[in-house]
Amino acid sequence: MERQSAHESLREVLDLFDNHVHGGIDRRRFVERAARFAVGGLTGAALLSALSPRYALAQEVAPDDARITTSRESYTSEAGYGKVEGLMARPVGQGKLPAVLVVHEDRGLNPHIEDVARRLAVAGYLALAPDGLTSLGGYPGTDDEGRKLQGKLDREKLILDFLAGAKHLQGHAACTGKVGVVGFGFGGMVAYQLALRCEGLNGAVPFYGMPPAAEETGKLKAPLLMHTAEHDTKIMEAMQPWSEALMRGPNPTKYAFAWHTYEGTNHGFHDDTTPRYDEKAAKLAWSRTLDFFADRLE
């Protein structure tokens, strides 16, 4: 019984942290509410520090990894915020490649998402990770400040910035013309939107992103591989009507789709920089993602 109680307390702390990182409560309220879970001399502030990202410790592919080359790339988003900058990563010594657009969460292009782009380059892709905060000076160096900045931006314009990024890749000199998108949280929502809006997109992989309304399924333009966390309540509630609508569609096999929910996981389970990380689920989801891109982009 004690073990179950500790497990439930951890779930509550993670849910509280998730509410904080997505703008539901500010730092002060998190610290106040987390205080009741703090034991053994811990404080609410210490819990927040423990849950916050550890980018250097979780880095999987270093920026100077000899297998890849990286550069800063910019493109124009005429319907969005104008100029968008980001990280481009690709394997060394190869010709034209299929490409993947990597869409960050609700805090700008942080080191973890840059690392995801480098992982894709190691896997053989031309990977572009735009910074949705370019118009405000770019990722400010911390996720808390990044969330504040992104909260000032119009969501539709941000979606259009990433849509422009996918089109930029489709016409890129180093790209075969085949393009996919992977996104996390806010980026997962964007991945869904690109699957509805981007002509010629070859595949979309939303990680725990809010799906579109069920009636939007008729607009789908690309195959989907959807990853969700069992304990991500709001996303799971929204996924039920969305998935049912996909199955009821006039031609449910026109665009292949798959939905995987990972038992015992929380929102953000793929992010290996925080305690929400679930190694088993993250590795399985990433393996499925690479298989999906190998099938759809090559």
WOHU-V76688 format. One record per residue. N is the residue number from 0. RES is the residue in three letters. PHI is phi in whole degrees, -180 to 180 (* if undefined). Layout:
n=[N | N]
res=[RES | RES]
phi=[PHI | PHI]
This chain:
n=[0 | 1 | 2 | 3 | 4 | 5 | 6 | 7 | 8 | 9 | 10 | 11 | 12 | 13 | 14 | 15 | 16 | 17 | 18 | 19 | 20 | 21 | 22 | 23 | 24 | 25 | 26 | 27 | 28 | 29 | 30 | 31 | 32 | 33 | 34 | 35 | 36 | 37 | 38 | 39 | 40 | 41 | 42 | 43 | 44 | 45 | 46 | 47 | 48 | 49 | 50 | 51 | 52 | 53 | 54 | 55 | 56 | 57 | 58 | 59 | 60 | 61 | 62 | 63 | 64 | 65 | 66 | 67 | 68 | 69 | 70 | 71 | 72 | 73 | 74 | 75 | 76 | 77 | 78 | 79 | 80 | 81 | 82 | 83 | 84 | 85 | 86 | 87 | 88 | 89 | 90 | 91 | 92 | 93 | 94 | 95 | 96 | 97 | 98 | 99 | 100 | 101 | 102 | 103 | 104 | 105 | 106 | 107 | 108 | 109 | 110 | 111 | 112 | 113 | 114 | 115 | 116 | 117 | 118 | 119 | 120 | 121 | 122 | 123 | 124 | 125 | 126 | 127 | 128 | 129 | 130 | 131 | 132 | 133 | 134 | 135 | 136 | 137 | 138 | 139 | 140 | 141 | 142 | 143 | 144 | 145 | 146 | 147 | 148 | 149 | 150 | 151 | 152 | 153 | 154 | 155 | 156 | 157 | 158 | 159 | 160 | 161 | 162 | 163 | 164 | 165 | 166 | 167 | 168 | 169 | 170 | 171 | 172 | 173 | 174 | 175 | 176 | 177 | 178 | 179 | 180 | 181 | 182 | 183 | 184 | 185 | 186 | 187 | 188 | 189 | 190 | 191 | 192 | 193 | 194 | 195 | 196 | 197 | 198 | 199 | 200 | 201 | 202 | 203 | 204 | 205 | 206 | 207 | 208 | 209 | 210 | 211 | 212 | 213 | 214 | 215 | 216 | 217 | 218 | 219 | 220 | 221 | 222 | 223 | 224 | 225 | 226 | 227 | 228 | 229 | 230 | 231 | 232 | 233 | 234 | 235 | 236 | 237 | 238 | 239 | 240 | 241 | 242 | 243 | 244 | 245 | 246 | 247 | 248 | 249 | 250 | 251 | 252 | 253 | 254 | 255 | 256 | 257 | 258 | 259 | 260 | 261 | 262 | 263 | 264 | 265 | 266 | 267 | 268 | 269 | 270 | 271 | 272 | 273 | 274 | 275 | 276 | 277 | 278 | 279 | 280 | 281 | 282 | 283 | 284 | 285 | 286 | 287 | 288 | 289 | 290 | 291 | 292 | 293 | 294 | 295 | 296 | 297]
res=[MET | GLU | ARG | GLN | SER | ALA | HIS | GLU | SER | LEU | ARG | GLU | VAL | LEU | ASP | LEU | PHE | ASP | ASN | HIS | VAL | HIS | GLY | GLY | ILE | ASP | ARG | ARG | ARG | PHE | VAL | GLU | ARG | ALA | ALA | ARG | PHE | ALA | VAL | GLY | GLY | LEU | THR | GLY | ALA | ALA | LEU | LEU | SER | ALA | LEU | SER | PRO | ARG | TYR | ALA | LEU | ALA | GLN | GLU | VAL | ALA | PRO | ASP | ASP | ALA | ARG | ILE | THR | THR | SER | ARG | GLU | SER | TYR | THR | SER | GLU | ALA | GLY | TYR | GLY | LYS | VAL | GLU | GLY | LEU | MET | ALA | ARG | PRO | VAL | GLY | GLN | GLY | LYS | LEU | PRO | ALA | VAL | LEU | VAL | VAL | HIS | GLU | ASP | ARG | GLY | LEU | ASN | PRO | HIS | ILE | GLU | ASP | VAL | ALA | ARG | ARG | LEU | ALA | VAL | ALA | GLY | TYR | LEU | ALA | LEU | ALA | PRO | ASP | GLY | LEU | THR | SER | LEU | GLY | GLY | TYR | PRO | GLY | THR | ASP | ASP | GLU | GLY | ARG | LYS | LEU | GLN | GLY | LYS | LEU | ASP | ARG | GLU | LYS | LEU | ILE | LEU | ASP | PHE | LEU | ALA | GLY | ALA | LYS | HIS | LEU | GLN | GLY | HIS | ALA | ALA | CYS | THR | GLY | LYS | VAL | GLY | VAL | VAL | GLY | PHE | GLY | PHE | GLY | GLY | MET | VAL | ALA | TYR | GLN | LEU | ALA | LEU | ARG | CYS | GLU | GLY | LEU | ASN | GLY | ALA | VAL | PRO | PHE | TYR | GLY | MET | PRO | PRO | ALA | ALA | GLU | GLU | THR | GLY | LYS | LEU | LYS | ALA | PRO | LEU | LEU | MET | HIS | THR | ALA | GLU | HIS | ASP | THR | LYS | ILE | MET | GLU | ALA | MET | GLN | PRO | TRP | SER | GLU | ALA | LEU | MET | ARG | GLY | PRO | ASN | PRO | THR | LYS | TYR | ALA | PHE | ALA | TRP | HIS | THR | TYR | GLU | GLY | THR | ASN | HIS | GLY | PHE | HIS | ASP | ASP | THR | THR | PRO | ARG | TYR | ASP | GLU | LYS | ALA | ALA | LYS | LEU | ALA | TRP | SER | ARG | THR | LEU | ASP | PHE | PHE | ALA | ASP | ARG | LEU | GLU]
phi=[* | -64 | -63 | -65 | -63 | -64 | -64 | -66 | -63 | -62 | -59 | -65 | -64 | -65 | -65 | -65 | -64 | -61 | -63 | -67 | -69 | -102 | 86 | -72 | -138 | -85 | -60 | -61 | -70 | -61 | -60 | -64 | -74 | -76 | -60 | -72 | -96 | -80 | -131 | 62 | 90 | -71 | -126 | -60 | -65 | -67 | -63 | -62 | -62 | -67 | -86 | -73 | -60 | -119 | -64 | -64 | -72 | -99 | -60 | -98 | -127 | -69 | -57 | -101 | -57 | -68 | -79 | -134 | -130 | -127 | -157 | -90 | -124 | -132 | -150 | -104 | -115 | -64 | -90 | -105 | -100 | 94 | -75 | -124 | -113 | -167 | -100 | -108 | -133 | -153 | -69 | -74 | 71 | -124 | -82 | -65 | -133 | -66 | -124 | -131 | -87 | -110 | -109 | -74 | -78 | -90 | -145 | 87 | -81 | -87 | -59 | -65 | -69 | -61 | -65 | -61 | -62 | -66 | -62 | -67 | -63 | -60 | -78 | 106 | -115 | -83 | -115 | -121 | -115 | -71 | -105 | -64 | -96 | -52 | -66 | -110 | 102 | 93 | -53 | -84 | 111 | -135 | -68 | -60 | -69 | -62 | -63 | -61 | -65 | -65 | -65 | -85 | -96 | -77 | -61 | -64 | -65 | -64 | -58 | -66 | -62 | -75 | -61 | -63 | -65 | -65 | -68 | -59 | -67 | -58 | -103 | -71 | -62 | -93 | -109 | -72 | 103 | -92 | -136 | -122 | -138 | -129 | -144 | -129 | 63 | -52 | -64 | -66 | -60 | -63 | -59 | -60 | -64 | -67 | -65 | -88 | -113 | -94 | -63 | 83 | -65 | -96 | 173 | -134 | -126 | -86 | -96 | 39 | -104 | -70 | -75 | -68 | -65 | -55 | -71 | -83 | -59 | -66 | -92 | -59 | -117 | -149 | -63 | -125 | -124 | -112 | -114 | -133 | -100 | -56 | -96 | -89 | -57 | -63 | -66 | -63 | -64 | -74 | -70 | -62 | -66 | -64 | -68 | -65 | -66 | -61 | -70 | -84 | -55 | -60 | -147 | -65 | -99 | -60 | -123 | -59 | -145 | -141 | -127 | -119 | -111 | -105 | -60 | 76 | -98 | -114 | -50 | 89 | -64 | -84 | -80 | -81 | -98 | -132 | -66 | -71 | -60 | -121 | -58 | -62 | -66 | -62 | -67 | -67 | -63 | -69 | -61 | -65 | -64 | -64 | -63 | -63 | -67 | -62 | -76 | -95 | -108 | -110]
